[in-house]
Amino acid sequence: MAHAIGVGPPQRVAGLRARGVHRQCRGRAARDHALGVAGPARELDPTIDVRPDERFVDDGDVITSAGVSAGIDMALHLVARLASPERARQVRRDIQYDPRPPV
């Protein structure tokens, strides 16, 4: 998933291939969906610094994440960045999101 900041509202897309998002990641750090870890993203553009061990990567005006729950983590990070950490905690409570896996 990738989201561009400052270009309009964030867009959820499935993987760096969708809508040519990989072009926005050229020469930058990024995280692709778990199904596309490193290989496909690097095949699209070898200058993308794929970070397979990170749930999301904030590279300034482009934020990428690794799937559904990582997308929630990324969204909360964005709320903290644009509003405040307290607002992000409030949103997390409101959506009853507990990032600790039950198993």
N, CA, C and O atoms as CSV, one atom per row, in Angstrom:
chain,resi,resn,atom,element,x,y,z
A,1,MET,N,N,0.845,-1.160,0.000
A,1,MET,CA,C,0.000,0.000,0.000
A,1,MET,C,C,0.886,1.218,0.000
A,1,MET,O,O,1.963,1.209,0.597
A,2,ALA,N,N,0.458,2.232,-0.643
A,2,ALA,CA,C,1.245,3.454,-0.632
A,2,ALA,C,C,0.324,4.641,-0.508
A,2,ALA,O,O,-0.803,4.628,-1.005
A,3,HIS,N,N,0.806,5.653,0.150
A,3,HIS,CA,C,0.035,6.856,0.354
A,3,HIS,C,C,0.959,8.036,0.096
A,3,HIS,O,O,2.071,8.090,0.621
A,4,ALA,N,N,0.501,8.967,-0.701
A,4,ALA,CA,C,1.281,10.168,-0.961
A,4,ALA,C,C,0.712,11.305,-0.130
A,4,ALA,O,O,-0.503,11.500,-0.101
A,5,ILE,N,N,1.560,12.048,0.537
A,5,ILE,CA,C,1.135,13.166,1.365
A,5,ILE,C,C,1.405,14.459,0.621
A,5,ILE,O,O,2.449,14.614,-0.013
A,6,GLY,N,N,0.471,15.376,0.699
A,6,GLY,CA,C,0.648,16.671,0.074
A,6,GLY,C,C,0.200,16.701,-1.370
A,6,GLY,O,O,0.248,17.756,-2.003
A,7,VAL,N,N,-0.226,15.594,-1.903
A,7,VAL,CA,C,-0.678,15.520,-3.292
A,7,VAL,C,C,-2.195,15.414,-3.335
A,7,VAL,O,O,-2.783,15.374,-4.415
A,8,GLY,N,N,-2.819,15.368,-2.193
A,8,GLY,CA,C,-4.255,15.162,-2.096
A,8,GLY,C,C,-4.490,14.137,-1.011
A,8,GLY,O,O,-3.575,13.819,-0.252
A,9,PRO,N,N,-5.704,13.614,-0.924
A,9,PRO,CA,C,-5.967,12.636,0.127
A,9,PRO,C,C,-5.160,11.369,-0.085
A,9,PRO,O,O,-4.908,10.978,-1.225
A,10,PRO,N,N,-4.748,10.718,1.007
A,10,PRO,CA,C,-4.017,9.454,0.855
A,10,PRO,C,C,-4.826,8.451,0.061
A,10,PRO,O,O,-6.051,8.409,0.169
A,11,GLN,N,N,-4.153,7.652,-0.728
A,11,GLN,CA,C,-4.811,6.640,-1.533
A,11,GLN,C,C,-4.329,5.273,-1.096
A,11,GLN,O,O,-3.129,5.055,-0.932
A,12,ARG,N,N,-5.262,4.351,-0.907
A,12,ARG,CA,C,-4.876,2.979,-0.595
A,12,ARG,C,C,-4.771,2.238,-1.912
A,12,ARG,O,O,-5.713,2.209,-2.703
A,13,VAL,N,N,-3.627,1.645,-2.133
A,13,VAL,CA,C,-3.427,0.849,-3.338
A,13,VAL,C,C,-2.803,-0.478,-2.934
A,13,VAL,O,O,-2.122,-0.555,-1.911
A,14,ALA,N,N,-3.021,-1.497,-3.703
A,14,ALA,CA,C,-2.506,-2.827,-3.370
A,14,ALA,C,C,-1.148,-3.042,-4.008
A,14,ALA,O,O,-1.053,-3.422,-5.175
A,15,GLY,N,N,-0.112,-2.799,-3.247
A,15,GLY,CA,C,1.241,-3.044,-3.730
A,15,GLY,C,C,1.797,-1.885,-4.541
A,15,GLY,O,O,1.065,-1.009,-5.001
A,16,LEU,N,N,3.102,-1.908,-4.700
A,16,LEU,CA,C,3.765,-0.824,-5.423
A,16,LEU,C,C,3.467,-0.848,-6.916
A,16,LEU,O,O,3.676,0.158,-7.595
A,17,ARG,N,N,2.987,-1.964,-7.444
A,17,ARG,CA,C,2.666,-2.042,-8.867
A,17,ARG,C,C,1.416,-1.235,-9.218
A,17,ARG,O,O,1.315,-0.677,-10.311
A,18,ALA,N,N,0.471,-1.178,-8.288
A,18,ALA,CA,C,-0.811,-0.530,-8.558
A,18,ALA,C,C,-0.623,0.952,-8.852
A,18,ALA,O,O,0.119,1.648,-8.158
A,19,ARG,N,N,-1.291,1.412,-9.868
A,19,ARG,CA,C,-1.300,2.832,-10.249
A,19,ARG,C,C,0.094,3.420,-10.410
A,19,ARG,O,O,0.266,4.633,-10.293
A,20,GLY,N,N,1.068,2.604,-10.671
A,20,GLY,CA,C,2.418,3.119,-10.890
A,20,GLY,C,C,3.054,3.733,-9.664
A,20,GLY,O,O,3.923,4.597,-9.783
A,21,VAL,N,N,2.631,3.296,-8.474
A,21,VAL,CA,C,3.182,3.852,-7.238
A,21,VAL,C,C,4.684,3.660,-7.169
A,21,VAL,O,O,5.388,4.468,-6.564
A,22,HIS,N,N,5.186,2.587,-7.789
A,22,HIS,CA,C,6.635,2.349,-7.737
A,22,HIS,C,C,7.410,3.530,-8.307
A,22,HIS,O,O,8.556,3.758,-7.922
A,23,ARG,N,N,6.797,4.290,-9.227
A,23,ARG,CA,C,7.492,5.461,-9.781
A,23,ARG,C,C,7.694,6.541,-8.710
A,23,ARG,O,O,8.691,7.262,-8.739
A,24,GLN,N,N,6.751,6.653,-7.765
A,24,GLN,CA,C,6.897,7.622,-6.675
A,24,GLN,C,C,7.973,7.185,-5.688
A,24,GLN,O,O,8.486,8.001,-4.923
A,25,CYS,N,N,8.312,5.905,-5.705
A,25,CYS,CA,C,9.286,5.353,-4.750
A,25,CYS,C,C,10.686,5.261,-5.335
A,25,CYS,O,O,11.604,4.801,-4.656
A,26,ARG,N,N,10.867,5.681,-6.560
A,26,ARG,CA,C,12.179,5.603,-7.218
A,26,ARG,C,C,13.240,6.301,-6.367
A,26,ARG,O,O,13.125,7.488,-6.062
A,27,GLY,N,N,14.280,5.541,-5.986
A,27,GLY,CA,C,15.378,6.098,-5.210
A,27,GLY,C,C,15.040,6.345,-3.752
A,27,GLY,O,O,15.769,7.059,-3.063
A,28,ARG,N,N,13.938,5.764,-3.266
A,28,ARG,CA,C,13.498,6.004,-1.899
A,28,ARG,C,C,13.333,4.696,-1.143
A,28,ARG,O,O,13.346,3.611,-1.725
A,29,ALA,N,N,13.177,4.827,0.173
A,29,ALA,CA,C,12.844,3.680,1.012
A,29,ALA,C,C,11.354,3.412,0.886
A,29,ALA,O,O,10.551,4.342,0.799
A,30,ALA,N,N,10.985,2.122,0.878
A,30,ALA,CA,C,9.581,1.760,0.743
A,30,ALA,C,C,9.330,0.389,1.343
A,30,ALA,O,O,10.261,-0.387,1.561
A,31,ARG,N,N,8.063,0.099,1.606
A,31,ARG,CA,C,7.641,-1.222,2.072
A,31,ARG,C,C,6.499,-1.656,1.175
A,31,ARG,O,O,5.510,-0.940,1.020
A,32,ASP,N,N,6.639,-2.815,0.595
A,32,ASP,CA,C,5.616,-3.370,-0.279
A,32,ASP,C,C,4.816,-4.397,0.507
A,32,ASP,O,O,5.247,-4.838,1.572
A,33,HIS,N,N,3.675,-4.773,-0.003
A,33,HIS,CA,C,2.840,-5.788,0.633
A,33,HIS,C,C,3.657,-7.069,0.827
A,33,HIS,O,O,4.587,-7.341,0.067
A,34,ALA,N,N,3.308,-7.838,1.835
A,34,ALA,CA,C,4.060,-9.053,2.166
A,34,ALA,C,C,4.200,-9.996,0.976
A,34,ALA,O,O,5.208,-10.693,0.856
A,35,LEU,N,N,3.205,-10.027,0.099
A,35,LEU,CA,C,3.304,-10.901,-1.068
A,35,LEU,C,C,4.332,-10.394,-2.068
A,35,LEU,O,O,4.779,-11.138,-2.941
A,36,GLY,N,N,4.704,-9.131,-1.937
A,36,GLY,CA,C,5.667,-8.567,-2.872
A,36,GLY,C,C,6.966,-8.183,-2.203
A,36,GLY,O,O,7.657,-7.275,-2.666
A,37,VAL,N,N,7.310,-8.855,-1.124
A,37,VAL,CA,C,8.515,-8.499,-0.377
A,37,VAL,C,C,9.737,-8.489,-1.285
A,37,VAL,O,O,10.088,-9.496,-1.900
A,38,ALA,N,N,10.356,-7.356,-1.350
A,38,ALA,CA,C,11.636,-7.139,-2.030
A,38,ALA,C,C,11.653,-7.510,-3.506
A,38,ALA,O,O,11.821,-6.624,-4.344
A,39,GLY,N,N,11.488,-8.755,-3.852
A,39,GLY,CA,C,11.636,-9.198,-5.236
A,39,GLY,C,C,10.891,-8.378,-6.275
A,39,GLY,O,O,11.527,-7.691,-7.074
A,40,PRO,N,N,9.549,-8.425,-6.291
A,40,PRO,CA,C,8.814,-7.704,-7.332
A,40,PRO,C,C,9.070,-6.205,-7.330
A,40,PRO,O,O,9.194,-5.607,-8.399
A,41,ALA,N,N,9.152,-5.580,-6.159
A,41,ALA,CA,C,9.400,-4.139,-6.119
A,41,ALA,C,C,10.768,-3.816,-6.713
A,41,ALA,O,O,10.902,-2.852,-7.467
A,42,ARG,N,N,11.765,-4.598,-6.387
A,42,ARG,CA,C,13.107,-4.365,-6.928
A,42,ARG,C,C,13.156,-4.660,-8.421
A,42,ARG,O,O,13.933,-4.049,-9.155
A,43,GLU,N,N,12.318,-5.605,-8.871
A,43,GLU,CA,C,12.257,-5.880,-10.310
A,43,GLU,C,C,11.666,-4.688,-11.055
A,43,GLU,O,O,12.089,-4.377,-12.169
A,44,LEU,N,N,10.690,-4.021,-10.443
A,44,LEU,CA,C,10.089,-2.845,-11.063
A,44,LEU,C,C,11.099,-1.707,-11.158
A,44,LEU,O,O,11.183,-1.024,-12.179
A,45,ASP,N,N,11.857,-1.511,-10.096
A,45,ASP,CA,C,12.834,-0.433,-10.057
A,45,ASP,C,C,13.901,-0.777,-9.023
A,45,ASP,O,O,13.629,-0.725,-7.824
A,46,PRO,N,N,15.094,-1.124,-9.457
A,46,PRO,CA,C,16.146,-1.535,-8.518
A,46,PRO,C,C,16.619,-0.411,-7.599
A,46,PRO,O,O,17.359,-0.671,-6.650
A,47,THR,N,N,16.208,0.837,-7.860
A,47,THR,CA,C,16.616,1.926,-6.967
A,47,THR,C,C,15.743,2.021,-5.727
A,47,THR,O,O,16.065,2.778,-4.811
A,48,ILE,N,N,14.630,1.261,-5.672
A,48,ILE,CA,C,13.764,1.282,-4.497
A,48,ILE,C,C,14.457,0.522,-3.367
A,48,ILE,O,O,14.845,-0.635,-3.523
A,49,ASP,N,N,14.602,1.191,-2.237
A,49,ASP,CA,C,15.220,0.597,-1.045
A,49,ASP,C,C,14.112,-0.105,-0.259
A,49,ASP,O,O,13.522,0.481,0.648
A,50,VAL,N,N,13.835,-1.357,-0.611
A,50,VAL,CA,C,12.754,-2.111,0.015
A,50,VAL,C,C,13.148,-2.478,1.440
A,50,VAL,O,O,14.240,-2.992,1.680
A,51,ARG,N,N,12.253,-2.210,2.374
A,51,ARG,CA,C,12.493,-2.484,3.790
A,51,ARG,C,C,11.534,-3.587,4.259
A,51,ARG,O,O,10.505,-3.285,4.864
A,52,PRO,N,N,11.855,-4.853,3.990
A,52,PRO,CA,C,10.927,-5.955,4.288
A,52,PRO,C,C,10.679,-6.198,5.771
A,52,PRO,O,O,9.701,-6.860,6.121
A,53,ASP,N,N,11.536,-5.683,6.658
A,53,ASP,CA,C,11.362,-5.922,8.084
A,53,ASP,C,C,10.573,-4.826,8.792
A,53,ASP,O,O,10.345,-4.904,9.999
A,54,GLU,N,N,10.158,-3.813,8.053
A,54,GLU,CA,C,9.401,-2.715,8.651
A,54,GLU,C,C,7.942,-2.824,8.246
A,54,GLU,O,O,7.639,-3.187,7.109
A,55,ARG,N,N,7.029,-2.512,9.169
A,55,ARG,CA,C,5.597,-2.592,8.871
A,55,ARG,C,C,5.169,-1.454,7.949
A,55,ARG,O,O,4.326,-1.650,7.074
A,56,PHE,N,N,5.741,-0.274,8.140
A,56,PHE,CA,C,5.500,0.843,7.229
A,56,PHE,C,C,6.762,1.685,7.170
A,56,PHE,O,O,7.591,1.655,8.079
A,57,VAL,N,N,6.892,2.434,6.089
A,57,VAL,CA,C,8.055,3.297,5.903
A,57,VAL,C,C,7.550,4.701,5.589
A,57,VAL,O,O,6.795,4.900,4.637
A,58,ASP,N,N,7.967,5.662,6.388
A,58,ASP,CA,C,7.627,7.068,6.163
A,58,ASP,C,C,8.848,7.716,5.534
A,58,ASP,O,O,9.865,7.912,6.199
A,59,ASP,N,N,8.749,8.045,4.266
A,59,ASP,CA,C,9.849,8.686,3.546
A,59,ASP,C,C,9.447,10.107,3.142
A,59,ASP,O,O,9.634,10.525,1.999
A,60,GLY,N,N,8.894,10.827,4.108
A,60,GLY,CA,C,8.515,12.212,3.852
A,60,GLY,C,C,7.143,12.337,3.225
A,60,GLY,O,O,6.133,12.246,3.922
A,61,ASP,N,N,7.092,12.545,1.921
A,61,ASP,CA,C,5.809,12.738,1.255
A,61,ASP,C,C,5.228,11.446,0.691
A,61,ASP,O,O,4.163,11.474,0.075
A,62,VAL,N,N,5.900,10.324,0.886
A,62,VAL,CA,C,5.374,9.019,0.488
A,62,VAL,C,C,5.512,8.073,1.672
A,62,VAL,O,O,6.594,7.914,2.238
A,63,ILE,N,N,4.382,7.442,2.039
A,63,ILE,CA,C,4.384,6.454,3.116
A,63,ILE,C,C,3.877,5.150,2.522
A,63,ILE,O,O,2.832,5.123,1.873
A,64,THR,N,N,4.614,4.072,2.742
A,64,THR,CA,C,4.208,2.766,2.229
A,64,THR,C,C,4.070,1.800,3.391
A,64,THR,O,O,4.737,1.939,4.415
A,65,SER,N,N,3.188,0.810,3.217
A,65,SER,CA,C,2.999,-0.166,4.289
A,65,SER,C,C,2.861,-1.566,3.723
A,65,SER,O,O,2.797,-1.778,2.512
A,66,ALA,N,N,2.816,-2.523,4.661
A,66,ALA,CA,C,2.887,-3.933,4.294
A,66,ALA,C,C,1.600,-4.691,4.549
A,66,ALA,O,O,1.663,-5.760,5.157
A,67,GLY,N,N,0.473,-4.231,4.142
A,67,GLY,CA,C,-0.742,-5.013,4.330
A,67,GLY,C,C,-1.748,-4.331,5.231
A,67,GLY,O,O,-1.589,-3.165,5.594
A,68,VAL,N,N,-2.787,-5.070,5.587
A,68,VAL,CA,C,-3.942,-4.486,6.271
A,68,VAL,C,C,-3.601,-3.925,7.648
A,68,VAL,O,O,-3.783,-2.728,7.873
A,69,SER,N,N,-3.112,-4.747,8.576
A,69,SER,CA,C,-2.851,-4.228,9.924
A,69,SER,C,C,-1.695,-3.233,9.916
A,69,SER,O,O,-1.693,-2.282,10.697
A,70,ALA,N,N,-0.723,-3.440,9.051
A,70,ALA,CA,C,0.368,-2.463,8.924
A,70,ALA,C,C,-0.172,-1.147,8.374
A,70,ALA,O,O,0.342,-0.075,8.695
A,71,GLY,N,N,-1.207,-1.232,7.546
A,71,GLY,CA,C,-1.856,-0.022,7.033
A,71,GLY,C,C,-2.538,0.762,8.146
A,71,GLY,O,O,-2.562,1.992,8.119
A,72,ILE,N,N,-3.096,0.046,9.131
A,72,ILE,CA,C,-3.681,0.723,10.291
A,72,ILE,C,C,-2.575,1.402,11.093
A,72,ILE,O,O,-2.730,2.546,11.521
A,73,ASP,N,N,-1.453,0.697,11.300
A,73,ASP,CA,C,-0.311,1.304,11.996
A,73,ASP,C,C,0.134,2.570,11.267
A,73,ASP,O,O,0.400,3.598,11.889
A,74,MET,N,N,0.209,2.477,9.941
A,74,MET,CA,C,0.633,3.619,9.138
A,74,MET,C,C,-0.357,4.772,9.272
A,74,MET,O,O,0.047,5.929,9.387
A,75,ALA,N,N,-1.651,4.460,9.257
A,75,ALA,CA,C,-2.673,5.499,9.380
A,75,ALA,C,C,-2.586,6.196,10.737
A,75,ALA,O,O,-2.722,7.416,10.821
A,76,LEU,N,N,-2.361,5.424,11.793
A,76,LEU,CA,C,-2.206,6.024,13.122
A,76,LEU,C,C,-0.951,6.887,13.186
A,76,LEU,O,O,-0.954,7.944,13.818
A,77,HIS,N,N,0.109,6.448,12.542
A,77,HIS,CA,C,1.334,7.250,12.448
A,77,HIS,C,C,1.034,8.573,11.743
A,77,HIS,O,O,1.506,9.632,12.159
A,78,LEU,N,N,0.260,8.500,10.690
A,78,LEU,CA,C,-0.099,9.703,9.934
A,78,LEU,C,C,-0.950,10.646,10.780
A,78,LEU,O,O,-0.741,11.859,10.745
A,79,VAL,N,N,-1.906,10.110,11.541
A,79,VAL,CA,C,-2.713,10.940,12.438
A,79,VAL,C,C,-1.799,11.631,13.458
A,79,VAL,O,O,-1.952,12.824,13.720
A,80,ALA,N,N,-0.855,10.885,14.029
A,80,ALA,CA,C,0.080,11.475,14.990
A,80,ALA,C,C,0.909,12.570,14.344
A,80,ALA,O,O,1.164,13.608,14.954
A,81,ARG,N,N,1.321,12.342,13.133
A,81,ARG,CA,C,2.164,13.312,12.423
A,81,ARG,C,C,1.391,14.578,12.060
A,81,ARG,O,O,1.911,15.686,12.191
A,82,LEU,N,N,0.157,14.414,11.606
A,82,LEU,CA,C,-0.623,15.560,11.142
A,82,LEU,C,C,-1.433,16.234,12.244
A,82,LEU,O,O,-1.740,17.422,12.144
A,83,ALA,N,N,-1.785,15.488,13.300
A,83,ALA,CA,C,-2.563,16.063,14.398
A,83,ALA,C,C,-1.717,16.033,15.668
A,83,ALA,O,O,-1.105,17.034,16.041
A,84,SER,N,N,-1.688,14.870,16.329
A,84,SER,CA,C,-0.866,14.728,17.537
A,84,SER,C,C,-0.853,13.260,17.955
A,84,SER,O,O,-1.741,12.493,17.582
A,85,PRO,N,N,0.159,12.875,18.731
A,85,PRO,CA,C,0.187,11.501,19.241
A,85,PRO,C,C,-1.056,11.188,20.092
A,85,PRO,O,O,-1.589,10.080,20.033
A,86,GLU,N,N,-1.507,12.163,20.875
A,86,GLU,CA,C,-2.702,11.935,21.696
A,86,GLU,C,C,-3.919,11.654,20.812
A,86,GLU,O,O,-4.723,10.776,21.127
A,87,ARG,N,N,-4.057,12.381,19.725
A,87,ARG,CA,C,-5.185,12.137,18.807
A,87,ARG,C,C,-5.070,10.746,18.191
A,87,ARG,O,O,-6.082,10.067,18.019
A,88,ALA,N,N,-3.875,10.317,17.860
A,88,ALA,CA,C,-3.672,8.969,17.306
A,88,ALA,C,C,-4.058,7.911,18.330
A,88,ALA,O,O,-4.677,6.908,17.977
A,89,ARG,N,N,-3.697,8.123,19.604
A,89,ARG,CA,C,-4.092,7.174,20.656
A,89,ARG,C,C,-5.610,7.128,20.810
A,89,ARG,O,O,-6.190,6.064,21.024
A,90,GLN,N,N,-6.244,8.289,20.698
A,90,GLN,CA,C,-7.699,8.350,20.795
A,90,GLN,C,C,-8.352,7.580,19.643
A,90,GLN,O,O,-9.307,6.832,19.854
A,91,VAL,N,N,-7.840,7.766,18.440
A,91,VAL,CA,C,-8.364,7.033,17.279
A,91,VAL,C,C,-8.163,5.532,17.486
A,91,VAL,O,O,-9.066,4.741,17.216
A,92,ARG,N,N,-6.988,5.142,17.962
A,92,ARG,CA,C,-6.711,3.725,18.206
A,92,ARG,C,C,-7.714,3.134,19.195
A,92,ARG,O,O,-8.206,2.024,18.997
A,93,ARG,N,N,-8.012,3.875,20.254
A,93,ARG,CA,C,-9.021,3.402,21.217
A,93,ARG,C,C,-10.399,3.334,20.563
A,93,ARG,O,O,-11.133,2.366,20.761
A,94,ASP,N,N,-10.752,4.355,19.786
A,94,ASP,CA,C,-12.080,4.418,19.153
A,94,ASP,C,C,-12.322,3.251,18.198
A,94,ASP,O,O,-13.440,2.746,18.097
A,95,ILE,N,N,-11.271,2.827,17.501
A,95,ILE,CA,C,-11.455,1.706,16.565
A,95,ILE,C,C,-11.137,0.358,17.224
A,95,ILE,O,O,-11.153,-0.688,16.576
A,96,GLN,N,N,-10.848,0.414,18.521
A,96,GLN,CA,C,-10.545,-0.794,19.308
A,96,GLN,C,C,-9.420,-1.610,18.668
A,96,GLN,O,O,-9.510,-2.828,18.515
A,97,TYR,N,N,-8.375,-0.901,18.307
A,97,TYR,CA,C,-7.222,-1.553,17.676
A,97,TYR,C,C,-6.156,-1.809,18.718
A,97,TYR,O,O,-5.628,-0.871,19.315
A,98,ASP,N,N,-5.839,-3.066,18.939
A,98,ASP,CA,C,-4.794,-3.483,19.871
A,98,ASP,C,C,-3.738,-4.186,19.055
A,98,ASP,O,O,-3.952,-5.327,18.645
A,99,PRO,N,N,-2.585,-3.544,18.796
A,99,PRO,CA,C,-1.600,-4.115,17.880
A,99,PRO,C,C,-0.877,-5.357,18.374
A,99,PRO,O,O,-0.062,-5.906,17.633
A,100,ARG,N,N,-1.132,-5.824,19.582
A,100,ARG,CA,C,-0.499,-7.059,20.058
A,100,ARG,C,C,-1.310,-8.251,19.557
A,100,ARG,O,O,-2.491,-8.369,19.886
A,101,PRO,N,N,-0.712,-9.119,18.784
A,101,PRO,CA,C,-1.448,-10.297,18.274
A,101,PRO,C,C,-1.925,-11.190,19.418
A,101,PRO,O,O,-1.217,-11.351,20.412
A,102,PRO,N,N,-3.121,-11.774,19.287
A,102,PRO,CA,C,-3.648,-12.624,20.358
A,102,PRO,C,C,-2.975,-13.998,20.444
A,102,PRO,O,O,-3.145,-14.693,21.445
A,103,VAL,N,N,-2.236,-14.394,19.450
A,103,VAL,CA,C,-1.562,-15.705,19.472
A,103,VAL,C,C,-0.080,-15.548,19.209
A,103,VAL,O,O,0.652,-16.538,19.189
